[in-house]
Structure formats: structure tokens, C-alpha cells
Amino acid sequence: MKNTAQAVVIGGGVHGCSVAYNLARKGMRDVVLLEKDYIASGATGRCAAGIRHQFGTEINCLLMKEGMEILENLDEELGWDRSLEITHGGYIWLAYSESQAEQLRQNIKLQNSLGIEDSRFLSPEEIKDIVPKLNIEGVVGGSFNPRDGHANPFQVTYAYAAAARKLGVDINTYTEVTGIEILSPGNFRVRTTAGTIDTPVIVNCAGVYGRRLSAMVGLDVPVYPERHQIFVTEPVEYFLPCMVLSSQHGTYFKQNPNGTILMGVGDPEHEPKEFNTDASWRFLEDAVKKFVFHLPAIKNVRIVRHWAGLYDMTPDSQAIIGATPVEGFYLDLGWSGHGFQMGPIIGLLLAELITEGKCHLPIEILNLHRYETGELVYEPACV
């Protein structure tokens, strides 16, 4: 491992690999990435990997409007010769009450005003036309964008890591950061299990572990872990062209290209707010009931795998990105469950900010300082 670098990126998920690649692409030839485990071993490798325009805040809509275009051309940009398994079947967001429907309509109005023209509201009958096997009992409507979908999180992250290596990024796996010393303003010594690195720039992309790393330089970052769980079934005949979400039930599910069905349930009331990635029987029992409610026609399908991962949550379910009061120390944390899809665009924007002093989208609204001033940016479109 090198002992000096122009920038050190901490975290080997999609965000860390995207930041490292984009820094190198912007001309930094001495970038080091540190990952305490293997690439995509954290939240990235445990997520449902949805990609969508359907958000309820202007900043997230702007990020994904451009981010989707990057994703759609990512294999070509990165020179990746395997499939990223990007599937554009759309997202259907189900509403079970008039208040939920009104929120979706407001989200659509915002999306349309920002040039996301494909988002529209569907009747229960239109939803049924798209997913005939879906139980629409109680559904009053839903939002839909046909360009939304999902991807393979491992392939996307591996593609970024491979492209970063080609540009000279030194990727160090199984290398944990044990301390950060501020030598002088804008100069750090990063202590790891494999040695030390001196650098003027640190980018903290460590997800739920990012709070601990930030504390090493004196920053209190309000990020906390929340366990979320997912199961996947045996392969069945393809019938589910889109991702389906329900805020009412906290559920989301999709069918992968290999025919398996993936389903997750968000249950923040009961899930522990701690570093716990143990899968639970309680979740499985609850999730199966919700799965059968939504898709009763395939109630006899077998579950083959079940796992848990950690959301890096913030008080407003929004990320904390950009510069901090500590010169040279940047944050890319707190994605609250919608981080995978943001990796490509955020990597580009942070590279712009670090190398040019500014970026072309207004990410400053998601700064750390907002928690002191009370200017929180609540995202209504989270599951």
C-alpha cells in the first residue's frame, strides 16, 4: 500500500468506487481506496438495487434525472464487457389511501416540472394491466415511470472498481482505517491495519461506519444504522416486468433476470438501530404474509435465501454530501436506503467539487450544517 496519496477514499461500495474512478478520470493519478472487507461487501451488496426517478424532493429528482442517463451508458463508459443487468421495466408505487395518492401526485408534478416527463399516475385497472398477477385490493392508484427499474449492484460496483484500477487507483481490500490524524489544516495521516497514508483529501464513503470515521477528525455526523431484510425465491416463469413498492406495507419487490423474485420489507418501528446484520425469523414470517397478499397466485414458490443489511439513516432520510468544516474532509453518507442508484452521479459531482471547487448540480443543500440550522430536507419517497 502507498504511504502518500492525492486523495484517500474510504469505503468500497458503489459510492466509494465511483468517487475513486471519477477522481482519477478528472486527472488525479494518485488515488487510494480503502475497504475493510471486500468490494461491495456492505450495503451495496445487500440492497435491492432499484433505480428510479420517482422522488419527492427537487434535489433527488435532479440527481436521478442525470444519474439515470449515466447508468444507461455505464458499461460503455467503463469498458465493462459483462452485463450490468439494467432492467427498465419501470416502478409502480402503490397508494392505498387518498392521502398517499395525493403525495404521489405531488411527487409526479414535481418530477414533470423538472423534465422527468414519463412519470404519471395510474388507476388500479392500469396497474393491473401491467402486472396481472398483482392483488390490487385496496389500491386507489399508483405512480409509474417506465424508465425506472433495477440493476445488478455487484456488476455495477465491480465495473467501477475495474475502471478505477485501469486509471491507476490503488484499491486496498481487507484494510481497515483505525485512526485519522490531522497533521495541519488540509493534511491528514490515515492509520490502517496495513500501514499509514498521508493525504490532503479524504472522502468518507463508509456508510453506517462513516460516523465513527468522522469522529476521528472531530465531526459529529448524525448517521445511524437501521437493519433491513430481504428474501429471494427460486426462479419462476417471468411475469413481473417492473419494481413494485407499497408505503402502506413497507414492501418492495422485483423479478430478477434469472426469474427469482426479491422482496424486502422496511419496518423501522421494530428493526434495531444498531450494527446487527443477523436475519430474523420474525421478518420472514411477516414478509411471507405480505408477499402472498401482493402476489397470491404464486404463494407456493419456495424461498431460497434471506439476508439483512444496514441502511445508513439520517434524521431527514437524506444524504450528507460535500465539504465539511474540516478542510479536505468530504462526506458521502446517510443515503437512507436509496443510495445505490445515486452512486454514479454522486461520484461525478464529488470529483468535480474536489478537483474544481464546484459542481454542476446543487448538492450543497445536502450539507452537514443543515442539522445545526434546522434546514432539513425531508424525502417523502423512501421505503
N, C-alpha and C positions, 0 to 999 in steps of 0.2 A: 504494500500500500504506500502511496505517496505521502510525504510529510509536509508538503505545501500544495496549495491549490488556489485558483482564482475564485472558486465557489465550491461549497460543500452542500449537497442536497441530502437531507436525512429522511429516509422512507422510500421503500422500493415498490410502492403500489403504482397505480396508473398515474397519479399526480406527480410523484417523485420522478418517475421515468420520463414523463412528458416534460417536466421542468428541465431536467438534465439534458434531454435531447434538444430542446429549444434554446437553451443557453449555448450549447455547442454550435447549433445552427446559426446563432447570432454572432458567432465568432470567438466565443470562449473556448480555448483549446486545452484548458487545464481544469476540468470539472471532475469532482469526485462525488459518487453517490454511495451512501452507507445504508445498508439494510440489515437489521438484527437477525433476520431469518432468511427466507428465500424470496425471490421476486414474486409479488402478488400473494404473499402468504397471509396478509391481514384482511382488511375489509374488502379490498378489490376482489380477491379470490373467493370470497364468501357471499358476494352480492348477487342480486337478481339481474343486474346488468341492463336495466331498462334505459332507453334513450328517448327523450320526449321534449317537445316544445311547450307542453301544457303546464305552465306555471302561473302563479298569481301575483308575481312581483315583476316590475319592469326590468330590473337587473337580470333576473334569471331568464326571462324571455329573450333579452338581448344576447345573453351568453349562449343560450342554446340555439338561437337562430343562426348564429355564426358557427357555433360548435358542431351543429349537425352537418353543415357543409364540409367541415374538416373531417369528421368521421366518415362521411360518404366517400371521400377520396384518400383516406388514410393509408390504405395498402399501397397505393401508387406512390404517395409521398415518401413513405418509409421504405419502399422497396421490399415489401413483405410478400413472399410467394405462396403463403398459405391463406386460407380463408379466415377472415375476421368474424365470419358468421353474422354479419349485419343483416337483420331482417326488418324490412319496412312493411309490417302488416298493420301498423297503427296502434294507438292506445284508445281504449274505451274507459272513461271514468264514470262510474255509475252513481246516480243520485237516487236516494230513497225518500227524500222529502223535498218540499218546495224550497226550503232554506238552502239545502245542498244544491238543488238545481240552480237557484239564483246565484250562488257563489260560482258555479261552473260557468254560467252565462257571463258573469263579470270577468272571469278569467279569459273567456273567449273574446270578449270585447277588447280587453287589453291586448291579447295576442294579435288580433286582427289589426288593431291600431298601430302595432309595431311591425307590420308587414308579414306576419305569420298568417297567411290568408286561408290555409287549408283547415284551420280549426273551426269546428261547427258543433251545434247542439243537435242531438239525435233523439227521436221519440223511442219509446220502448219497442215499437214494431220495427223501426230501422235498426236498432241494436240486435234484435232477434234475426234480422236478415243477414247480418254479418256473422253472428255466432249462433246458429240454430240450436245448439245443444245447451245454451246458457239459460238458466232459470231466471226469468225476468219478473217473478213475483215481487211486488212491492216497488219495482223500479219505476220512477216517474220520468226518467230520461237520462241522458249522459252526454259528456263531451267527447269529441273524437277528432283525431288528426291522423290521416293516413300515412304521413311521413314518419311518424313515431315508430318505435319498435324496440329491438334489443340486439345485443351483440355478445360475443364471447369475451369475457373480461381477461382471461389468461392470454388469448391470442393478441388482443389489443395491447396489453402491457408488455408481453414478450416482444412484440413488434417495435414498440418504443425503445425497449432496452437494447435490442439488437442494433437499431439505427443509431442510438446514442453511442454504443461501443464503436461503431464504424467511424464516428466523428471524433473519437478519442476519449470519450468519457470513461473514467476508471470506476467500474461498478464493483463494490465490495459487499458480498453477501455474508451472512453469519458474522457480522461485525457490528457490535452494539456500542452506542455512544454512552459513555459513563460519566462524562463531565464536559462542561464548556467554560473556558476561562476567557474573560475579556482582558486582553493584553494592553490595549489602548482603544480609544474610540474607532470603531471600524476595523479592528484587528482581533481575531479570536484564535484560541488554541482548543481544538476539539480533541478530547481524550476518548479513545475507543479501546475495545478489547484487543485490538491489533496494533496499537500504537497511537501517535498523535499526529494531527494535521493542523497547520497554521493557515488561516484564510481570512480575507476581508469580508466574505459574504457567506451567510448560512441561510438556507431555505428549509424551513421546518414543515415537512410533509408527512409527519409521523402519526397522523390520525389521532386516536384516543390517547396515544402516548405523547402527543405534542405538548400537553400541559406540563408534564414533567420536564421536558426539554426546555420549554420556555422559562420555567422557574430557574433553570441553571444560569440564565442571564438576567434574572430579577423581574421577569414579567409574569403577571397573573392573568392567565388566559382561561376564560370560562368555558372550557370544553370538558364534557364528562361522558363516560361510556354508558351505553344502553344496549342490552342484549336484544338481538332479533334472530328469529329462527326460520328456517326454510326446509321443505322436503321436496324430493323429486321422485317421480313414479317410473315404472317400467315403460318402455316405448309402446305407444298405441298409434293407430291409424291417424294421420294428420287431419285435424278438424278445427284447430284454434288458430286463426290467422293473425290475431292481434294480442297484445298485452291487455289484461282487464284488471281494473282497480276498483275497490269499493271503500270509501272512507267510513261508511256505515259499519262495515265488518272488519276494517283494518286489513283487508286482504288484497293480494295482487297475485296474478298467475299468468303463465305463458306456456306455449309449447315450443320446445327446442327443435332445431333442425333434425335431430335424430329421433324425434317422436316422443321423447319424455316430456312430462309436464312438471313444471316447477311452480311451487306455491309458497308464499310467505305470508305471515300474519304479524302486523305490528300491534303490540299490546303494552304500551308504555305504562299503564296503570300497574301491571303485575310484573313486568320484566325487571330484573335487577339493574341498578345503576352502578355497576362495578365491573371489574375485569373478569367476567365469567363467560366463557365460551362453551360451557357444557350444555349439550342438547337435553331437553326435558320431556318426559312423558306427558306432562300436563299440556305442553304446547301441541304435541302430536294428536292428542285426543281432541283438543279444541279445533285444531286446524282441519282434521279429517271431517268433522261435522260441518265446518264452513265450506270445505271443498265439495262435499256431497250436496249441500244446499245450492251452491252455484252451478254444479255440473252433475246433476243426479243420474244422467244417462250412463256415466262411466264410474259408478260408485264401487264397482268390484275391481278396479285397477289396483295393482299392488305398489306399495311404496318400497323403494329400494335404497334410499339414502335420506339422511336427516342430519342437519348441522346447524350450528349457531355462529354468529359473528357479532361484531360490535359497531354500532353507529357512534360516530363522534359528534355528540349533540351540543348545541348551544342554546341559550335562553330564548332566541327568536327563530330557531330551526334554520339558521342561515350561516353560511361560511364566514370565516375570518381570514381575509387575504390581504396581502400587501405589506408595506413597510411598517415598522414599529418604532417606538421611542428609542430602542437600542439600535444605533447606527449599524447598518449592514445585516441586520437580522430580520428576515422576512417570514411571513406566515402563510400557510395554505392548509387550513384546518377547519373542522367543525361543519362538515358537509351534511350532517343530519339525515343521511340516507339517500341523498341524490347526488353524490359526488362522482361516481364512476363516469357518468355521461359528460361531466364538466371537465374531466382531465385534459382532453386535447386543447380546449380553448384557454383554460387557465394556465397551462404550461406556456402557451404562446404569450399571453398577457404578462405573466410574471417575468418572462425573459425580456420582454420589451421594457418593463419597469426597471429591471436591474441593469440592463445594458444601455438604455436610452434615457432613463429618468422619468418616463411617462409611458402610458399605454393607450390604445385607441378605443377602449370601452371603459365606462365609468365605474371601475371596481372599487374606487375609494369609498363608496357608500358602505362597503362591507369591511370597513377598517375596525381595528380593535378598540379604538377610542369611543365608539358608539355606546359601549356598555357603561362608560362613565357619564356620558351626556344624556343617556336615556333615549337616544335616537335609534331605537331598534327597528329592524326591517322584517316584520313577520311574514313568513311564507305560508299561505294557506293550503298549498298543493303539496302536502307531504303525507306519506303513509309509512 
